[in-house]
Amino acid sequence: MKKFIKKWNRQNFSRQITVVYTAIVVTMVLCIMGFTMLYLTRIMESKILDLFENALHQTALNLSTTLEAYNSSLNQVIVEQEFLDAVDGYETAYGYAEQELRLQLWDSLQTYQSYQPQVRCMVIRTEGGKLFSIDRLDEESLYQAPPELYQEYFTGPRPGEDMERRLLWIGTEYLDRQGTSDYYVFTLKRPLYNWYNNRYVGELYMGIDEEVLVGIEQEAKTAQSSDLFLIDENNRIVSHEKKAYIGQDAAELFDWSCEENQEKLFLGNNYEIIRTDRVEGSDWYLVSVLDRHDVFRQMRSFYMLLIALTIALVIVAMFLITYMSKRLSDAARQIVNAIEDIEEGEMTARVALDEEDQNEFTRIAAQFNSMMNRINEQVEMIRESGRKEKEAELAALEAQINPHFIYNTLDSINWMAIENQEYEISEMLSEFAQILRYQIRKSTKLVSIGEELAYLGKYLHLQKMRFSDTFEYQVTCEAGASGVQIHKMLFQPLIENAVVHAFENIDYGGYLKVAVEAREQGWIRFVISDNGVGMEEEKVRLLFYDRRGREGSIGIPNVMARLDAYYGENYQIEVVSKKKEGTTIRVRIPGDVTGNVS
């Protein structure tokens, strides 16, 4: 032991890590895999059997429901007084009367068959033994012979009265062949009672296509390795997807008992699990057979795959452990080399490691490199900050000089117009100067609606003079709305858009109305309407409702962006426009600039 420890201590750091981690990983994987396989086997077996039994029970319920549906639907025919009188009278009728009754019975049964496509044939047997039959394959004839499969019920010894006069489901028999298809039917025998005089008048046999049962059974198969048999109380197979099994004694195929579920049975030399469930409303049993070997063969295949994956994972883990241990050793050496370079005065030294790694060595190196990078970044930021500060100071000076120069220039032009008695030009310059001062003041400043409308009035007056009085305008405001605060110049682009585009190619008669209305619950509504050229619906949608369609337009995107920024989703806009009739824009905003309403 001491010799081993001594030899172990002489190994390098990388090899020690590789051996220790490999041993730990292999031990853990073997333990986990063994426990998992044992646990999964038990769980999967339990779940498979539960699924197996639940599917069987549900299928039995579906079969019972189907049988009851056919039985219930037949009541619509056999409780009719006219039908029962026809059966009763058919017993003794002959000649023309018999033909009339045959036609009446044929009409009732053919109508029922038209709603039940799986019903292949129907036979009525009166109390005295007289027969009437209708077959789907020969619906035109009133004189059809009963199917051969029912002959044994009509020609053999008659059962006792209790057996004869009760509902009975009869197992599947071969009916006929049409083309390349063989038809098998199972039969519902119903006694016919005239409830109005409480008299037994006969019985009805209804043959139903056996594929109805097969379809339900096939939908319920839980796996390719499972099989379903429908068996009567005499062990006779009633239904199966392989028609050769129909009518055979189930005991010849497998040993089963309707008394209890069995698990250790043999079918074709394979270990089977058999479960049974009774089909309510009949004397039939549903038997489900599952090949245990086939099911667990799939599990064994899964286990082999799991073992193969485990071995592959162990190999990959050993490779990764070796690789990582070598990287850690290399990282330690590089850190030491960088420290030695710094000791020699090389302050630009860096540790050449991948900074995305998160182990202790790479974190040390990353922090060192990051510290040096931050120092350089701070120096650059100080330099850039000084440059931007100087530019901002120059821009501020220019912003102070330019408006002052413009105001002085406009004032000089205004006095020149007055001296030359150009009073209209003087008025326009005066209003333009007021508009300019209003616009240059802090663009984000809040103003009252009254101030905003005064500005819009001056703006519209200038535009009217500019376009030679081609339009008239009206600005109104309801009481209580003029003092409400809004963001300055919020709707000016909409009005400008109306002036420039709505009255395009119009020489006179234009009309523009701007109205502010105080609505309930603190809402304010701006209405801008004109009688101009109008817009098509597609253009309205692109400009106001489809953000992608606003590209290339400046005024409307400005309004919509500011509405979004100021009010979020707490505003509404409605645009109604018709070609050659004009446009009306209604914008509803909260009276509170924060976007809230009472």
KOLNUDO-673314 format. One record per residue (C-alpha): y, x, z. Coordinates in Angstrom, 3 decimals, decimal comma. Layout:
<pts>
Y | X | Z $
...
</pts>
This chain:
<pts>
0,000 | 0,000 | 0,000 $
2,390 | 2,818 | 0,895 $
1,548 | 4,518 | -2,366 $
2,358 | 1,365 | -4,276 $
5,691 | 0,896 | -2,456 $
6,608 | 4,512 | -3,110 $
5,823 | 4,145 | -6,798 $
7,738 | 0,870 | -6,900 $
10,857 | 2,450 | -5,399 $
10,844 | 5,101 | -8,130 $
11,200 | 2,443 | -10,856 $
14,654 | 1,789 | -12,327 $
16,675 | -1,302 | -11,544 $
15,961 | -2,994 | -14,882 $
12,172 | -2,665 | -14,594 $
12,106 | -3,932 | -11,019 $
14,076 | -7,051 | -11,990 $
11,767 | -7,682 | -14,984 $
8,551 | -7,486 | -12,945 $
9,794 | -9,602 | -10,011 $
11,269 | -12,385 | -12,135 $
8,261 | -12,491 | -14,458 $
5,882 | -12,928 | -11,513 $
8,061 | -15,688 | -10,037 $
8,378 | -17,543 | -13,343 $
4,656 | -17,419 | -14,153 $
3,663 | -18,647 | -10,673 $
6,161 | -21,491 | -10,720 $
5,225 | -22,606 | -14,230 $
1,488 | -22,664 | -13,450 $
2,006 | -24,669 | -10,265 $
4,376 | -27,143 | -11,873 $
2,196 | -27,582 | -14,945 $
-0,959 | -28,201 | -12,887 $
0,719 | -30,762 | -10,649 $
2,408 | -32,436 | -13,621 $
-0,814 | -32,806 | -15,599 $
-2,649 | -34,323 | -12,622 $
0,204 | -36,674 | -11,772 $
0,812 | -37,723 | -15,381 $
-2,868 | -38,488 | -15,888 $
-2,897 | -40,937 | -13,027 $
0,434 | -42,500 | -13,900 $
-0,349 | -42,881 | -17,606 $
-3,779 | -44,346 | -16,902 $
-2,252 | -46,897 | -14,541 $
0,531 | -47,775 | -16,984 $
-1,866 | -48,065 | -19,928 $
-4,142 | -50,431 | -18,026 $
-1,172 | -52,500 | -16,858 $
0,126 | -52,723 | -20,404 $
-3,369 | -53,512 | -21,636 $
-3,816 | -56,398 | -19,169 $
-0,274 | -57,759 | -19,619 $
-0,650 | -57,786 | -23,398 $
-3,980 | -59,578 | -23,075 $
-2,568 | -62,217 | -20,735 $
0,492 | -62,777 | -22,937 $
-1,718 | -63,133 | -26,010 $
-3,873 | -65,691 | -24,218 $
-0,720 | -67,621 | -23,339 $
0,458 | -67,428 | -26,959 $
-2,907 | -68,716 | -28,193 $
-2,847 | -71,529 | -25,638 $
0,709 | -72,436 | -26,667 $
-0,278 | -72,468 | -30,356 $
-3,273 | -74,705 | -29,746 $
-1,172 | -77,064 | -27,649 $
1,508 | -77,117 | -30,377 $
-1,029 | -78,304 | -32,959 $
-2,411 | -80,851 | -30,521 $
1,077 | -82,158 | -29,672 $
2,191 | -82,324 | -33,299 $
-0,912 | -84,403 | -34,144 $
0,214 | -86,999 | -31,597 $
3,035 | -87,917 | -33,962 $
0,387 | -89,313 | -36,326 $
-2,402 | -90,725 | -34,168 $
-0,208 | -92,757 | -31,798 $
1,321 | -94,758 | -34,664 $
0,111 | -98,368 | -34,480 $
-0,063 | -98,670 | -38,269 $
-2,263 | -95,579 | -38,482 $
-4,627 | -96,820 | -35,720 $
-4,831 | -100,273 | -37,326 $
-5,672 | -98,619 | -40,639 $
-8,500 | -96,592 | -39,037 $
-9,788 | -99,701 | -37,241 $
-9,663 | -101,811 | -40,398 $
-11,181 | -99,085 | -42,571 $
-14,461 | -99,525 | -40,649 $
-15,275 | -102,830 | -42,354 $
-12,989 | -102,832 | -45,410 $
-14,286 | -102,651 | -48,992 $
-12,989 | -103,064 | -52,498 $
-9,248 | -103,366 | -52,950 $
-8,603 | -103,571 | -49,198 $
-10,517 | -100,348 | -48,657 $
-8,488 | -98,622 | -51,375 $
-5,230 | -99,789 | -49,780 $
-6,329 | -98,458 | -46,383 $
-7,458 | -95,182 | -47,964 $
-3,998 | -94,828 | -49,565 $
-2,316 | -95,541 | -46,216 $
-4,488 | -92,971 | -44,375 $
-4,017 | -90,441 | -47,197 $
-0,231 | -90,852 | -47,047 $
-0,126 | -90,334 | -43,240 $
-2,364 | -87,243 | -43,264 $
-0,797 | -85,709 | -46,380 $
2,684 | -86,086 | -44,849 $
1,488 | -84,307 | -41,696 $
-0,097 | -81,493 | -43,753 $
3,146 | -80,948 | -45,643 $
4,773 | -79,938 | -42,313 $
1,757 | -77,900 | -41,162 $
0,912 | -75,458 | -43,979 $
-1,929 | -73,854 | -41,999 $
-3,874 | -77,135 | -41,729 $
-6,537 | -76,866 | -44,456 $
-8,429 | -80,177 | -44,101 $
-8,553 | -83,373 | -42,022 $
-11,481 | -85,850 | -41,581 $
-11,466 | -89,277 | -39,933 $
-14,733 | -90,686 | -38,628 $
-14,659 | -94,313 | -37,516 $
-16,619 | -95,624 | -34,558 $
-19,317 | -96,834 | -36,909 $
-19,532 | -93,487 | -38,740 $
-17,508 | -94,248 | -41,873 $
-15,646 | -91,136 | -43,139 $
-12,296 | -90,427 | -44,806 $
-11,353 | -86,844 | -45,765 $
-8,334 | -85,013 | -47,198 $
-8,412 | -81,366 | -48,289 $
-5,327 | -79,248 | -49,112 $
-7,153 | -77,852 | -52,134 $
-7,736 | -81,369 | -53,559 $
-4,822 | -83,491 | -52,346 $
-4,721 | -85,866 | -55,352 $
-8,067 | -87,610 | -54,760 $
-8,534 | -90,549 | -52,387 $
-12,322 | -90,136 | -52,478 $
-13,031 | -86,646 | -51,128 $
-16,278 | -85,598 | -49,533 $
-15,955 | -84,137 | -46,028 $
-16,266 | -80,321 | -45,847 $
-19,860 | -79,126 | -45,462 $
-19,049 | -77,404 | -42,162 $
-18,630 | -80,851 | -40,519 $
-21,902 | -82,274 | -41,825 $
-23,820 | -81,173 | -38,744 $
-21,456 | -83,250 | -36,569 $
-21,935 | -86,346 | -38,765 $
-25,662 | -86,142 | -39,572 $
-27,119 | -84,601 | -36,386 $
-27,833 | -86,392 | -33,139 $
-24,645 | -87,763 | -31,636 $
-23,540 | -86,295 | -28,295 $
-23,039 | -88,417 | -25,209 $
-20,032 | -90,707 | -24,983 $
-18,175 | -88,423 | -22,559 $
-18,553 | -85,464 | -24,900 $
-17,776 | -87,495 | -28,000 $
-14,635 | -89,100 | -26,648 $
-12,753 | -86,060 | -25,387 $
-10,483 | -83,460 | -26,997 $
-12,498 | -80,483 | -28,178 $
-11,660 | -77,190 | -29,892 $
-14,529 | -76,191 | -32,210 $
-15,108 | -72,584 | -33,187 $
-14,390 | -71,046 | -36,586 $
-16,587 | -71,858 | -39,590 $
-16,538 | -70,907 | -43,257 $
-14,680 | -73,594 | -45,256 $
-14,491 | -72,664 | -48,928 $
-13,556 | -69,994 | -51,424 $
-10,555 | -70,227 | -53,718 $
-10,135 | -67,475 | -56,243 $
-10,835 | -64,204 | -54,394 $
-9,996 | -65,603 | -50,953 $
-12,453 | -66,961 | -48,403 $
-11,072 | -69,564 | -46,022 $
-12,244 | -69,921 | -42,440 $
-11,030 | -72,712 | -40,181 $
-11,269 | -73,608 | -36,516 $
-11,233 | -77,299 | -35,703 $
-9,469 | -79,650 | -33,329 $
-11,502 | -82,830 | -32,628 $
-9,371 | -85,660 | -31,246 $
-10,645 | -89,100 | -30,180 $
-8,655 | -92,005 | -31,631 $
-7,764 | -94,794 | -29,211 $
-5,874 | -97,971 | -29,954 $
-3,861 | -97,967 | -26,776 $
-2,523 | -101,425 | -27,501 $
-5,959 | -102,986 | -26,992 $
-7,538 | -99,997 | -25,155 $
-10,235 | -99,636 | -27,778 $
-11,936 | -96,517 | -29,164 $
-11,676 | -96,632 | -32,974 $
-13,012 | -93,218 | -34,047 $
-12,249 | -89,517 | -34,073 $
-10,233 | -87,072 | -36,171 $
-11,262 | -83,538 | -37,163 $
-8,440 | -81,164 | -38,168 $
-9,381 | -77,795 | -39,699 $
-6,755 | -75,041 | -39,146 $
-6,697 | -71,711 | -40,966 $
-8,243 | -69,024 | -38,728 $
-5,501 | -66,611 | -39,854 $
-3,235 | -68,381 | -37,339 $
-5,358 | -66,883 | -34,540 $
-5,690 | -63,500 | -36,255 $
-1,921 | -63,239 | -36,653 $
-1,363 | -63,742 | -32,919 $
-4,123 | -61,258 | -32,073 $
-2,781 | -58,595 | -34,424 $
0,727 | -58,826 | -32,968 $
-0,745 | -58,203 | -29,508 $
-2,845 | -55,130 | -30,274 $
-1,554 | -52,363 | -28,005 $
-3,027 | -49,487 | -30,025 $
-5,249 | -48,644 | -32,977 $
-8,031 | -47,934 | -30,479 $
-7,954 | -51,483 | -29,066 $
-9,672 | -54,589 | -30,395 $
-9,456 | -58,319 | -29,635 $
-12,209 | -60,939 | -29,823 $
-11,833 | -64,696 | -29,292 $
-15,126 | -65,994 | -27,881 $
-16,292 | -69,481 | -26,883 $
-18,283 | -70,447 | -23,819 $
-21,552 | -69,846 | -25,684 $
-20,679 | -66,177 | -26,424 $
-20,017 | -67,087 | -30,074 $
-17,156 | -65,145 | -31,708 $
-14,468 | -67,631 | -32,773 $
-11,903 | -65,283 | -34,327 $
-11,627 | -61,634 | -35,350 $
-9,827 | -59,728 | -38,113 $
-13,245 | -58,763 | -39,531 $
-14,652 | -62,040 | -40,837 $
-18,231 | -60,705 | -40,661 $
-18,045 | -60,951 | -36,855 $
-17,195 | -64,678 | -36,882 $
-20,064 | -66,770 | -35,552 $
-22,038 | -63,816 | -34,174 $
-23,253 | -63,628 | -30,607 $
-20,816 | -61,388 | -28,716 $
-23,662 | -60,074 | -26,556 $
-25,094 | -58,389 | -29,656 $
-21,929 | -56,286 | -29,976 $
-21,058 | -55,519 | -26,354 $
-22,016 | -56,536 | -22,866 $
-19,367 | -58,675 | -21,238 $
-18,898 | -61,386 | -18,646 $
-16,194 | -63,999 | -18,434 $
-16,617 | -63,949 | -14,654 $
-14,861 | -60,634 | -13,986 $
-13,173 | -57,673 | -15,664 $
-15,393 | -54,718 | -16,400 $
-14,595 | -51,057 | -16,943 $
-17,866 | -49,226 | -17,598 $
-19,362 | -50,710 | -20,749 $
-20,655 | -49,180 | -23,959 $
-19,694 | -50,247 | -27,464 $
-20,776 | -48,056 | -30,352 $
-21,649 | -45,206 | -27,939 $
-18,044 | -45,000 | -26,720 $
-16,856 | -45,494 | -23,145 $
-14,934 | -48,779 | -23,162 $
-12,558 | -50,726 | -20,942 $
-12,992 | -54,480 | -21,330 $
-10,659 | -57,168 | -20,023 $
-10,962 | -60,940 | -20,415 $
-8,577 | -63,847 | -20,030 $
-9,160 | -67,570 | -20,504 $
-7,253 | -69,496 | -23,169 $
-5,981 | -72,518 | -21,274 $
-6,634 | -75,910 | -22,845 $
-9,885 | -74,789 | -24,490 $
-13,335 | -73,390 | -23,671 $
-12,448 | -70,065 | -25,248 $
-11,977 | -66,600 | -23,788 $
-9,905 | -63,730 | -25,156 $
-11,741 | -60,411 | -24,824 $
-9,840 | -57,150 | -25,265 $
-11,685 | -53,864 | -25,758 $
-10,010 | -50,479 | -25,365 $
-11,621 | -47,158 | -26,267 $
-10,884 | -45,034 | -23,206 $
-11,995 | -41,830 | -24,926 $
-9,578 | -42,405 | -27,799 $
-6,653 | -43,116 | -25,451 $
-7,266 | -40,098 | -23,277 $
-8,036 | -37,963 | -26,302 $
-4,382 | -38,444 | -27,215 $
-3,463 | -37,429 | -23,666 $
-5,625 | -34,321 | -23,942 $
-3,846 | -33,451 | -27,184 $
-0,576 | -33,820 | -25,310 $
-1,868 | -31,513 | -22,548 $
-2,900 | -28,859 | -25,074 $
0,558 | -29,037 | -26,579 $
2,049 | -28,759 | -23,092 $
-0,057 | -25,664 | -22,332 $
0,962 | -24,066 | -25,637 $
4,613 | -24,769 | -24,928 $
4,235 | -23,352 | -21,418 $
2,770 | -20,097 | -22,722 $
5,557 | -19,873 | -25,281 $
8,150 | -20,493 | -22,577 $
6,647 | -17,773 | -20,363 $
6,823 | -15,289 | -23,248 $
10,408 | -16,282 | -23,990 $
11,264 | -16,025 | -20,289 $
9,818 | -12,495 | -20,087 $
11,818 | -11,466 | -23,132 $
15,026 | -12,958 | -21,699 $
14,477 | -11,344 | -18,302 $
13,972 | -7,928 | -19,927 $
16,999 | -8,433 | -22,120 $
19,252 | -9,590 | -19,257 $
18,183 | -6,799 | -16,897 $
19,032 | -4,240 | -19,573 $
22,417 | -5,863 | -20,134 $
23,186 | -5,749 | -16,409 $
22,340 | -2,029 | -16,280 $
24,522 | -1,346 | -19,320 $
27,382 | -3,362 | -17,803 $
27,255 | -1,366 | -14,578 $
27,406 | 1,893 | -16,511 $
30,401 | 0,725 | -18,584 $
32,334 | -0,344 | -15,487 $
31,767 | 3,058 | -13,909 $
32,951 | 4,800 | -17,101 $
36,131 | 2,690 | -17,195 $
36,925 | 3,497 | -13,559 $
36,506 | 7,214 | -14,277 $
38,914 | 6,936 | -17,242 $
41,532 | 5,298 | -15,000 $
41,123 | 8,062 | -12,442 $
41,979 | 10,506 | -15,224 $
45,235 | 8,621 | -15,946 $
44,221 | 6,514 | -18,965 $
45,987 | 3,273 | -17,937 $
45,162 | 1,509 | -21,226 $
41,435 | 1,724 | -20,502 $
39,390 | -1,441 | -21,066 $
35,818 | -2,377 | -20,252 $
34,087 | -3,229 | -23,532 $
32,050 | -6,252 | -22,374 $
31,600 | -9,771 | -23,667 $
34,098 | -11,787 | -21,631 $
32,112 | -15,006 | -22,152 $
29,393 | -13,794 | -19,761 $
29,671 | -15,109 | -16,206 $
27,658 | -12,608 | -14,130 $
29,292 | -10,488 | -11,432 $
29,627 | -7,358 | -13,587 $
31,254 | -9,110 | -16,531 $
33,567 | -11,032 | -14,184 $
34,845 | -7,778 | -12,721 $
35,429 | -6,381 | -16,204 $
36,995 | -9,639 | -17,427 $
39,423 | -9,763 | -14,490 $
40,476 | -6,175 | -15,091 $
41,066 | -6,746 | -18,815 $
42,779 | -10,076 | -18,145 $
45,160 | -8,464 | -15,643 $
46,288 | -5,863 | -18,190 $
46,660 | -8,532 | -20,875 $
48,770 | -10,726 | -18,594 $
51,131 | -7,829 | -17,870 $
51,716 | -7,332 | -21,599 $
52,119 | -11,069 | -22,102 $
54,732 | -11,320 | -19,337 $
56,789 | -8,547 | -20,902 $
56,663 | -10,287 | -24,286 $
57,553 | -13,649 | -22,728 $
60,616 | -12,162 | -21,010 $
61,752 | -10,699 | -24,320 $
61,184 | -13,991 | -26,178 $
62,918 | -15,996 | -23,438 $
66,025 | -13,857 | -23,727 $
66,135 | -14,361 | -27,475 $
65,754 | -18,150 | -27,239 $
68,389 | -18,369 | -24,510 $
70,885 | -16,584 | -26,720 $
70,099 | -18,886 | -29,645 $
70,536 | -21,941 | -27,409 $
73,942 | -20,722 | -26,285 $
75,049 | -20,259 | -29,903 $
73,745 | -23,717 | -30,830 $
75,620 | -25,281 | -27,895 $
78,858 | -23,641 | -28,997 $
78,379 | -24,878 | -32,557 $
77,617 | -28,391 | -31,265 $
80,932 | -28,369 | -29,413 $
82,933 | -27,040 | -32,351 $
81,535 | -29,260 | -35,157 $
82,304 | -32,744 | -33,662 $
85,767 | -31,599 | -32,608 $
86,477 | -30,333 | -36,110 $
85,199 | -33,619 | -37,645 $
87,283 | -35,814 | -35,323 $
90,459 | -33,790 | -36,099 $
89,789 | -33,926 | -39,818 $
89,223 | -37,707 | -39,776 $
92,395 | -38,189 | -37,732 $
94,399 | -36,154 | -40,281 $
92,983 | -38,168 | -43,185 $
93,729 | -41,403 | -41,309 $
97,454 | -40,465 | -40,895 $
97,642 | -39,509 | -44,550 $
96,280 | -42,960 | -45,472 $
98,836 | -44,657 | -43,216 $
101,698 | -42,635 | -44,722 $
100,540 | -43,721 | -48,188 $
100,190 | -47,337 | -46,935 $
96,397 | -47,305 | -47,567 $
95,768 | -49,474 | -44,538 $
92,261 | -50,562 | -45,630 $
91,213 | -46,930 | -45,909 $
92,839 | -46,245 | -42,552 $
90,868 | -49,096 | -40,984 $
87,630 | -47,792 | -42,482 $
88,310 | -44,267 | -41,213 $
89,118 | -45,572 | -37,760 $
85,900 | -47,586 | -37,563 $
83,908 | -44,694 | -39,002 $
85,295 | -42,390 | -36,294 $
84,327 | -44,892 | -33,604 $
80,828 | -45,168 | -35,068 $
80,534 | -41,377 | -35,184 $
81,607 | -41,021 | -31,534 $
79,086 | -43,739 | -30,531 $
76,291 | -41,967 | -32,374 $
77,093 | -38,445 | -31,147 $
77,114 | -39,436 | -27,507 $
73,764 | -38,728 | -25,771 $
71,203 | -40,206 | -28,137 $
68,876 | -41,176 | -25,286 $
71,604 | -42,950 | -23,290 $
71,058 | -46,583 | -22,305 $
73,717 | -49,044 | -23,443 $
74,228 | -52,762 | -22,977 $
73,320 | -55,143 | -25,771 $
77,005 | -56,061 | -25,984 $
77,972 | -52,430 | -26,709 $
75,172 | -52,100 | -29,246 $
76,215 | -55,273 | -31,072 $
79,872 | -54,107 | -31,158 $
78,696 | -50,897 | -32,806 $
76,518 | -52,861 | -35,278 $
79,468 | -55,092 | -36,117 $
81,594 | -52,064 | -37,082 $
78,674 | -50,617 | -39,030 $
78,162 | -53,859 | -41,003 $
81,918 | -54,156 | -41,662 $
81,918 | -50,673 | -43,244 $
78,808 | -51,485 | -45,294 $
80,342 | -54,746 | -46,483 $
83,451 | -52,884 | -47,687 $
81,288 | -50,196 | -49,227 $
79,330 | -52,762 | -51,288 $
82,482 | -54,684 | -52,344 $
81,817 | -57,817 | -50,277 $
78,483 | -58,561 | -51,984 $
77,191 | -59,992 | -48,714 $
78,388 | -61,710 | -45,546 $
77,059 | -61,080 | -42,059 $
76,946 | -62,745 | -38,653 $
76,212 | -61,138 | -35,256 $
75,421 | -63,477 | -32,338 $
74,212 | -63,028 | -28,774 $
73,061 | -65,681 | -26,314 $
74,687 | -65,849 | -22,887 $
72,894 | -63,723 | -20,349 $
71,625 | -61,204 | -22,890 $
74,746 | -59,112 | -23,546 $
74,500 | -57,219 | -20,254 $
70,849 | -56,222 | -20,660 $
70,336 | -52,464 | -21,063 $
68,477 | -51,134 | -24,133 $
68,083 | -47,775 | -25,814 $
70,969 | -46,959 | -28,117 $
70,675 | -47,501 | -31,880 $
67,143 | -48,899 | -31,525 $
67,447 | -51,465 | -34,321 $
70,148 | -49,875 | -36,507 $
67,567 | -48,535 | -39,066 $
66,204 | -52,070 | -39,609 $
69,706 | -53,380 | -40,350 $
70,453 | -50,451 | -42,640 $
67,161 | -51,104 | -44,457 $
68,190 | -54,737 | -44,992 $
71,670 | -53,804 | -46,308 $
70,431 | -51,098 | -48,682 $
67,271 | -52,742 | -50,025 $
67,581 | -56,499 | -49,466 $
70,817 | -56,869 | -51,476 $
69,841 | -54,422 | -54,193 $
71,050 | -55,684 | -57,623 $
72,868 | -58,626 | -55,942 $
76,555 | -59,035 | -56,892 $
77,463 | -61,818 | -54,463 $
76,046 | -64,449 | -52,092 $
74,119 | -62,114 | -49,770 $
73,822 | -63,142 | -46,140 $
72,616 | -61,093 | -43,150 $
72,278 | -62,460 | -39,629 $
71,679 | -60,457 | -36,450 $
70,868 | -62,600 | -33,401 $
69,914 | -61,695 | -29,845 $
68,093 | -64,371 | -27,843 $
67,213 | -64,446 | -24,130 $
63,640 | -65,727 | -23,779 $
61,631 | -66,895 | -20,779 $
60,188 | -64,478 | -18,219 $
62,808 | -61,805 | -18,911 $
62,003 | -61,197 | -22,598 $
64,712 | -60,381 | -25,157 $
64,216 | -61,191 | -28,854 $
66,116 | -59,533 | -31,718 $
66,110 | -61,465 | -34,991 $
67,287 | -59,813 | -38,217 $
67,171 | -62,121 | -41,249 $
68,513 | -61,925 | -44,796 $
68,321 | -63,886 | -48,037 $
67,701 | -60,806 | -50,178 $
64,994 | -59,847 | -52,625 $
62,162 | -59,975 | -50,052 $
58,935 | -57,970 | -50,009 $
55,306 | -58,498 | -50,975 $
52,756 | -59,029 | -48,185 $
51,042 | -55,711 | -48,944 $
54,297 | -53,785 | -48,583 $
55,047 | -55,553 | -45,286 $
51,606 | -54,601 | -43,998 $
51,978 | -50,972 | -45,053 $
55,482 | -50,554 | -43,596 $
55,168 | -52,397 | -40,292 $
51,489 | -52,693 | -39,383 $
49,642 | -49,819 | -41,094 $
50,855 | -46,463 | -39,777 $
49,343 | -44,648 | -42,739 $
51,556 | -46,661 | -45,062 $
54,767 | -45,501 | -43,374 $
54,621 | -42,021 | -44,833 $
57,628 | -41,338 | -47,042 $
59,849 | -43,871 | -45,219 $
62,273 | -42,623 | -42,566 $
64,029 | -45,628 | -41,021 $
61,092 | -47,933 | -40,217 $
58,830 | -45,163 | -38,788 $
61,767 | -44,166 | -36,576 $
62,029 | -47,682 | -35,152 $
58,276 | -48,119 | -34,700 $
57,877 | -44,693 | -33,073 $
60,710 | -45,374 | -30,628 $
59,324 | -48,817 | -29,769 $
55,941 | -47,221 | -29,083 $
57,536 | -44,502 | -26,970 $
59,808 | -46,832 | -24,953 $
57,537 | -49,858 | -24,468 $
53,979 | -48,778 | -25,313 $
51,983 | -51,924 | -26,079 $
54,438 | -54,170 | -24,222 $
56,397 | -55,336 | -27,264 $
55,792 | -57,598 | -30,272 $
57,021 | -57,463 | -33,854 $
56,706 | -60,190 | -36,477 $
57,785 | -59,810 | -40,117 $
57,956 | -62,751 | -42,537 $
59,041 | -62,010 | -46,102 $
58,842 | -63,786 | -49,451 $
59,856 | -62,474 | -52,847 $
63,327 | -63,715 | -53,936 $
63,708 | -65,658 | -50,647 $
64,433 | -62,993 | -48,052 $
63,010 | -61,340 | -44,976 $
63,029 | -62,177 | -41,251 $
62,116 | -59,575 | -38,611 $
61,583 | -60,689 | -35,003 $
61,162 | -58,057 | -32,295 $
60,446 | -59,103 | -28,704 $
60,980 | -56,493 | -25,964 $
61,095 | -56,656 | -22,159 $
64,497 | -57,069 | -20,569 $
63,568 | -54,201 | -18,224 $
63,937 | -50,796 | -19,906 $
60,813 | -49,620 | -18,067 $
58,795 | -51,967 | -20,229 $
57,983 | -54,463 | -17,457 $
58,522 | -58,202 | -17,457 $
58,782 | -60,597 | -14,571 $
</pts>
